[in-house]
Structure formats: C-alpha cells, structure tokens
Amino acid sequence: MHISDFDYELPDELIAQEPVEPRDSARLLVDGGDRLHHRHVRDLHEMVGPGDVLVVNDTRVIPARLRLRRGSGGAVEVLLLEMTDGGVWSALVRPAAKLRPNETLLDEDGDEVATFIGRRNDGDTFDVRLHDDGQPMALLDRIGSLPLPPYITSDSGANERYQTVYSRRPASAAAPTAGLHFTPSLLDLIQQRGARLARVELVVGLDTFRPISTDDPLQHRIHTELYSVPDETIDAVNRAERVIAVGTTAVRALESTFTTGRQSGRTNLFIHRGYEWKVVDLMMTNFHMPRTTLLMMIEAFVGPAWRDIYREAIERRYRFLSFGDAMLLDRHAHDH
C-alpha cells in the first residue's frame, strides 16, 4: 500500500466555499454498483423504508478557534481540540515556536484569557489552559469562532449552517459534515417511510485536520477520539435490515462499538483496505480530500470503485469537501 493509492486531482474550483440553500438541495451521487445515479439529498426518503436505521452523529461544534495575542502584541491562533483533565485543553497553536511555557495570552480587549503551557507528548499538539472560571463554553461563546476548515476562505458559513439540525452536546472541533445536508422536514419524511433514526456521538478531533504524511499510509498514527453509542442505538442496529451511517464519524463510532464491544470510550480504529465490516451497510458521506484516512475508509467500503465514483463526481462538477455535495455508498454493491 502506498499513499499514491489514495491520491487524485481535485480542481480548486470544485471545493465548495459556501453551503447551498436549502440544506437538502445538495446533490447526491448514489452508488448503484453497476451504475451511478444523480439525485439530490431531498430524495433520500425515497430510498429508505421499514427495516432501515439511519444513524447520525449528533455532536455539536464548539467555537474552538481563538484569535489571541501575546503580551508583546504578536498574533497567536489557538484551535482547541479537546478538554482534558483539570480544565486543560489539547490544541493546535500557531506560531507555537516563539511561545514560552506558561505564557499568558490575551484577547482583542487585552484581557488575559489563556495560558500556553507547552507541547504535549504526541508532538503535534499543545496544552492550553483557559481562564474561564469553570465555565469554558461561556468564554468560548464570547471570544471564539467556529473552526471552518482552512480550505474555506469565506466566513459566511461560520454560523448555525456549520451545525447539524440535530446537534446536541457542544464538544467537537469540526462538524460531521455529511449531516449538514439534513433538514427537519427530510428527517420527518424518512421516518414516515418507516425508517428509524438513531444517534451516536463521536467527538471530531485532530485527524480531521491532518493529511497522511507517510509514504506507507499504514504507518500513519491515527489519533484517538471520544465516542458513545447508546443502548437504544445498539438495539435499533441489531434489529435493522440495513444500517445507513451518515458520515464517516458515525461509521467509526458504530464499527468501534461492534469491533471492541465497548459502547463508549476512546477509539483509534483505523479502517482501511482489508477491514472486516461489522455493521454498516450504506454510508452517506461528502467527498473527501486526497491522501486522507477518510479516503482510505471509502476504499475499504467500496474497493477500487471509489476512483470511478470520484471521477464521475468531478466530471459532473459535484461540489467537494465540507460544504459540498454528498454520495450514498453501498458496500454490498461491490465485490472486493
């Protein structure tokens, strides 16, 4: 296996900068095995029925991007990833090289809002403590902004449009983007068709921001993420004829539970070629960046057919990445 196995040419103009309105008007490329069908997300209810369980990740994005400054005036950007013990956050920080351990960082008003502690053992992230009086979300709501991916250059989507309509607990550093396409009315139509809606939580973390940097992608060190799969979701999945996971994060939560037998905790499950699928039958997901673990998961799901699917999407001018269009993949439609 080589990283080039997961490379393709993504034209810059196909990277969606803003979401379409309404949410479910996004295009949906449906994998029929022997042929591809061009639909819209709003048509999804026509493709489901009794026996289907649609599983969504209901994590909510926090205002995790902090634009701060040093006492000397230099700008510092902090992207909070996860709160650890004692109110300390793991974070991406730039430029980190100039910062001193235990240096205080200020907001635009000159108030002390954070302390840069230092580099974490993983070598990629840093420890940051917020001065939040035990109420981190109140502070983040005041000084933070939603962390849109770096390839999105417009801030016009940095609002509720970067949250799913079913999001609950604020926890993630990025949105589970396949879920951004759903509206309350579409969810109602899906359930009226007899399909069930079930929830999981997977806190989207560092690997969302990191391309694979090794020639052999199996040498890539995947970071752990928190997940939780409630009893009622386990029951629904066990009774289902088809399990349809909305997004790679829902896939990871479900497959982690059914692989390890643990319904919650931290997962470092790395799904790639040769993985033995336990539970997910169909996956609805957006189009992913080249050279990523997400694309490796897609190949594990549909085999080499992923190249034909992506080629078709590019030729038909589908919109890619977080604010882009979606595809509905069926792993049973391919012999691989």
C-alpha positions as CSV (number, residue, x, y, z in Angstrom):
1,M,0.0,0.0,0.0
2,H,1.3,3.5,-0.9
3,I,-0.1,6.9,-0.3
4,S,-0.4,7.4,-4.1
5,D,-3.2,4.8,-3.9
6,F,-5.4,7.5,-2.3
7,D,-4.4,10.4,-4.5
8,Y,-6.5,12.2,-7.1
9,E,-6.6,15.6,-8.8
10,L,-9.1,17.8,-7.0
11,P,-9.8,21.0,-9.0
12,D,-9.7,24.1,-6.7
13,E,-13.0,25.4,-8.2
14,L,-14.8,22.3,-7.0
15,I,-14.0,23.0,-3.4
16,A,-17.3,24.4,-2.0
17,Q,-16.8,27.7,-0.3
18,E,-20.4,28.2,0.9
19,P,-23.3,25.8,1.6
20,V,-26.2,25.5,-0.7
21,E,-29.7,26.5,0.4
22,P,-31.8,24.8,1.5
23,R,-29.6,22.2,3.1
24,D,-31.2,19.2,1.3
25,S,-30.9,20.7,-2.2
26,A,-27.3,19.4,-2.3
27,R,-26.7,16.8,-5.0
28,L,-26.4,13.1,-4.0
29,L,-24.4,10.7,-6.1
30,V,-26.0,7.3,-5.5
31,D,-23.8,4.2,-5.9
32,G,-25.9,1.5,-7.6
33,G,-22.9,-0.8,-8.1
34,D,-23.2,-1.3,-11.9
35,R,-24.1,2.4,-12.4
36,L,-24.3,5.7,-10.7
37,H,-27.4,7.7,-10.2
38,H,-27.6,11.5,-9.9
39,R,-30.1,12.6,-7.3
40,H,-30.5,15.2,-4.5
41,V,-30.3,14.8,-0.7
42,R,-34.0,15.7,-0.6
43,D,-34.8,12.5,-2.4
44,L,-33.2,10.3,0.3
45,H,-36.6,9.4,1.8
46,E,-37.5,7.6,-1.5
47,M,-34.5,5.3,-0.9
48,V,-35.3,4.1,2.6
49,G,-38.1,2.2,4.3
50,P,-39.0,-0.2,7.1
51,G,-36.0,-2.2,8.3
52,D,-33.6,0.7,7.7
53,V,-31.9,2.6,10.5
54,L,-30.3,5.9,9.7
55,V,-27.5,6.6,12.3
56,V,-26.4,10.2,12.8
57,N,-23.6,11.7,14.9
58,D,-25.2,14.4,17.0
59,T,-22.1,16.1,18.3
60,R,-22.1,19.9,18.2
61,V,-19.2,22.1,17.1
62,I,-17.7,24.4,19.7
63,P,-16.4,27.9,18.9
64,A,-12.9,26.4,19.1
65,R,-10.9,28.9,17.1
66,L,-9.4,31.7,19.2
67,R,-7.6,34.6,17.7
68,L,-5.4,35.8,20.6
69,R,-2.2,37.8,21.0
70,R,0.9,37.8,23.2
71,G,1.7,40.5,25.7
72,S,4.3,41.8,23.1
73,G,1.5,42.1,20.5
74,G,2.2,39.2,18.3
75,A,-0.8,37.3,16.9
76,V,-1.5,33.7,18.1
77,E,-4.2,31.4,16.7
78,V,-5.4,28.6,19.0
79,L,-7.6,25.8,17.8
80,L,-9.0,23.9,20.8
81,L,-9.4,20.1,20.2
82,E,-10.5,18.6,23.5
83,M,-10.7,19.4,27.2
84,T,-8.6,17.0,29.2
85,D,-8.1,16.7,33.0
86,G,-8.0,19.8,35.2
87,G,-9.6,22.1,32.6
88,V,-6.5,21.9,30.3
89,W,-7.2,21.7,26.5
90,S,-5.2,19.9,23.9
91,A,-4.9,22.4,21.0
92,L,-3.2,23.3,17.8
93,V,-1.3,26.5,18.2
94,R,0.5,28.7,15.7
95,P,3.0,30.1,15.7
96,A,4.0,27.9,18.7
97,A,7.7,28.0,18.3
98,K,8.0,31.5,19.8
99,L,5.8,31.0,22.8
100,R,7.3,30.4,26.2
101,P,6.0,27.8,28.6
102,N,3.3,29.3,30.9
103,E,3.0,32.4,28.7
104,T,-0.3,34.3,29.1
105,L,-2.4,35.0,26.0
106,L,-4.7,38.0,25.6
107,D,-8.0,38.6,23.7
108,E,-8.6,41.6,21.5
109,D,-9.5,43.7,24.5
110,G,-6.3,42.9,26.3
111,D,-7.9,40.6,28.8
112,E,-5.9,37.6,30.0
113,V,-7.9,34.6,28.7
114,A,-5.5,31.7,28.3
115,T,-2.1,30.3,29.3
116,F,0.1,28.4,26.9
117,I,1.5,25.5,28.9
118,G,3.7,23.7,26.3
119,R,3.9,20.8,23.9
120,R,2.1,17.6,24.5
121,N,3.9,14.2,24.4
122,D,2.3,13.4,21.0
123,G,4.5,16.1,19.4
124,D,1.6,17.5,17.3
125,T,-0.5,19.4,19.9
126,F,-0.1,21.7,22.9
127,D,-1.6,22.2,26.3
128,V,-3.6,25.4,26.8
129,R,-5.5,26.4,30.0
130,L,-8.4,28.8,29.7
131,H,-9.1,31.4,32.3
132,D,-12.8,30.5,32.3
133,D,-13.9,30.4,35.9
134,G,-15.1,26.9,35.4
135,Q,-17.4,27.9,32.5
136,P,-15.5,27.3,29.3
137,M,-18.4,27.5,26.9
138,A,-19.4,30.9,28.2
139,L,-15.8,32.1,27.5
140,L,-15.7,30.4,24.1
141,D,-19.1,31.9,23.1
142,R,-17.6,35.3,23.8
143,I,-14.2,35.1,22.2
144,G,-14.2,32.1,19.9
145,S,-15.4,31.4,16.4
146,L,-16.5,28.2,14.6
147,P,-13.4,26.4,13.2
148,L,-14.1,26.2,9.5
149,P,-11.5,24.1,7.6
150,P,-8.6,26.0,6.2
151,Y,-9.6,25.4,2.5
152,I,-12.8,27.5,3.1
153,T,-11.8,31.1,2.7
154,S,-15.2,32.7,3.3
155,D,-16.7,33.2,6.8
156,S,-20.2,33.4,5.6
157,G,-20.9,29.8,6.6
158,A,-19.5,30.2,10.1
159,N,-22.8,30.1,11.9
160,E,-25.6,27.6,12.5
161,R,-25.0,26.4,9.0
162,Y,-21.9,24.6,10.2
163,Q,-24.0,22.7,12.8
164,T,-26.4,19.9,12.0
165,V,-30.0,20.5,12.8
166,Y,-29.9,17.6,15.3
167,S,-26.7,18.6,17.2
168,R,-26.8,18.3,21.0
169,R,-23.7,18.4,23.2
170,P,-21.0,21.0,22.3
171,A,-17.8,19.0,22.0
172,S,-16.3,18.9,18.5
173,A,-13.6,20.8,16.7
174,A,-15.2,20.2,13.4
175,A,-18.7,19.4,12.0
176,P,-19.7,15.9,11.0
177,T,-20.3,17.3,7.6
178,A,-22.5,14.7,5.9
179,G,-25.2,15.6,8.4
180,L,-25.2,19.2,7.4
181,H,-27.5,18.3,4.5
182,F,-30.4,17.3,6.6
183,T,-33.5,19.4,7.4
184,P,-36.2,18.6,10.0
185,S,-38.7,18.0,7.2
186,L,-36.4,15.5,5.5
187,L,-35.9,13.6,8.7
188,D,-39.7,13.5,9.2
189,L,-40.2,12.1,5.7
190,I,-37.5,9.5,6.3
191,Q,-39.3,8.3,9.5
192,Q,-42.7,8.5,7.8
193,R,-41.3,5.9,5.3
194,G,-40.8,3.5,8.2
195,A,-37.1,4.0,8.7
196,R,-35.8,4.6,12.2
197,L,-33.4,7.4,13.3
198,A,-30.7,6.6,15.8
199,R,-27.9,8.6,17.3
200,V,-24.3,8.2,18.2
201,E,-21.7,10.7,19.4
202,L,-18.2,10.9,18.1
203,V,-16.1,14.0,19.0
204,V,-14.4,15.1,15.8
205,G,-10.8,15.7,16.5
206,L,-7.3,16.1,15.2
207,D,-7.3,13.7,12.2
208,T,-9.8,15.9,10.5
209,F,-7.0,18.4,10.1
210,R,-4.1,16.1,9.3
211,P,-3.3,14.6,5.9
212,I,-1.3,11.4,5.8
213,S,2.4,12.3,5.8
214,T,4.0,8.8,5.4
215,D,4.6,7.1,2.1
216,D,3.1,3.9,3.6
217,P,-0.3,5.1,4.9
218,L,-0.4,2.1,7.3
219,Q,2.4,3.8,9.2
220,H,0.2,6.8,9.8
221,R,-0.5,7.3,13.5
222,I,-4.2,7.9,13.9
223,H,-5.3,9.9,16.9
224,T,-8.0,8.7,19.3
225,E,-11.4,10.2,19.5
226,L,-14.2,10.1,22.1
227,Y,-17.3,8.2,21.2
228,S,-20.5,7.0,22.7
229,V,-23.2,4.6,21.3
230,P,-26.4,4.5,23.5
231,D,-28.3,1.3,24.3
232,E,-31.3,2.3,22.1
233,T,-29.0,2.7,19.1
234,I,-27.4,-0.8,19.7
235,D,-31.0,-2.2,19.9
236,A,-32.1,-0.4,16.7
237,V,-29.0,-1.6,14.8
238,N,-29.4,-5.2,15.9
239,R,-33.0,-5.2,14.7
240,A,-32.2,-3.4,11.4
241,E,-32.2,-5.0,7.9
242,R,-29.9,-2.2,6.7
243,V,-27.7,0.2,8.7
244,I,-27.2,3.6,7.0
245,A,-24.5,5.6,8.6
246,V,-24.5,9.4,8.0
247,G,-20.8,10.4,7.8
248,T,-17.5,8.7,8.4
249,T,-17.7,9.7,12.1
250,A,-21.0,7.7,12.6
251,V,-19.3,4.8,10.8
252,R,-16.3,5.0,13.1
253,A,-18.5,5.1,16.3
254,L,-20.6,2.1,15.2
255,E,-17.7,0.0,13.9
256,S,-15.7,0.8,17.1
257,T,-18.5,-0.5,19.3
258,F,-19.2,-3.6,17.3
259,T,-15.4,-4.4,16.9
260,T,-14.4,-3.8,20.6
261,G,-17.7,-4.5,22.4
262,R,-17.3,-1.1,24.2
263,Q,-20.2,1.4,23.7
264,S,-18.1,4.4,24.8
265,G,-14.5,5.5,25.4
266,R,-11.7,6.4,23.1
267,T,-11.2,4.8,19.7
268,N,-8.2,4.6,17.5
269,L,-9.9,2.3,15.0
270,F,-8.1,2.7,11.6
271,I,-10.4,1.5,8.9
272,H,-8.5,0.7,5.7
273,R,-8.3,-1.9,2.9
274,G,-8.9,-5.4,4.3
275,Y,-11.1,-4.3,7.2
276,E,-13.9,-6.7,8.1
277,W,-17.1,-4.7,8.3
278,K,-19.3,-5.5,11.3
279,V,-22.4,-3.4,11.0
280,V,-22.6,-0.5,8.4
281,D,-24.3,-1.4,5.1
282,L,-24.6,2.0,3.5
283,M,-22.7,5.2,4.1
284,M,-23.7,8.7,3.2
285,T,-20.7,11.0,3.1
286,N,-19.3,14.1,1.5
287,F,-16.4,13.9,-1.0
288,H,-13.0,13.9,0.8
289,M,-9.6,15.3,0.4
290,P,-6.9,13.2,-1.3
291,R,-4.4,11.4,0.8
292,T,-6.6,11.1,3.9
293,T,-7.7,8.4,6.3
294,L,-11.2,9.2,5.3
295,L,-10.5,8.2,1.7
296,M,-8.9,5.0,2.9
297,M,-12.2,4.3,4.7
298,I,-14.1,4.8,1.5
299,E,-11.8,2.4,-0.4
300,A,-12.3,-0.2,2.4
301,F,-16.1,0.2,1.9
302,V,-16.4,0.1,-1.9
303,G,-13.0,-1.1,-3.1
304,P,-11.3,0.3,-6.2
305,A,-14.7,1.6,-7.4
306,W,-14.1,4.7,-5.4
307,R,-12.0,6.0,-8.3
308,D,-14.9,5.7,-10.7
309,I,-17.2,7.4,-8.3
310,Y,-14.9,10.3,-7.7
311,R,-14.1,10.6,-11.4
312,E,-17.8,10.8,-12.2
313,A,-18.3,13.4,-9.5
314,I,-15.5,15.6,-10.9
315,E,-16.8,15.2,-14.5
316,R,-20.3,16.2,-13.4
317,R,-19.0,19.1,-11.4
318,Y,-20.1,18.0,-7.9
319,R,-19.1,20.2,-5.1
320,F,-16.4,18.8,-2.8
321,L,-15.5,18.8,0.9
322,S,-17.3,20.2,4.0
323,F,-19.8,22.5,2.3
324,G,-20.1,20.3,-0.8
325,D,-22.4,17.6,-2.1
326,A,-22.7,14.0,-0.9
327,M,-22.7,10.4,-2.1
328,L,-24.6,7.4,-0.9
329,L,-22.4,4.3,-1.0
330,D,-23.4,0.6,-0.7
331,R,-20.7,-1.8,0.2
332,H,-22.8,-4.8,-0.8
333,A,-22.9,-3.4,-4.4
334,H,-19.2,-4.2,-5.0
335,D,-17.2,-7.4,-4.9
336,H,-13.9,-6.5,-3.4
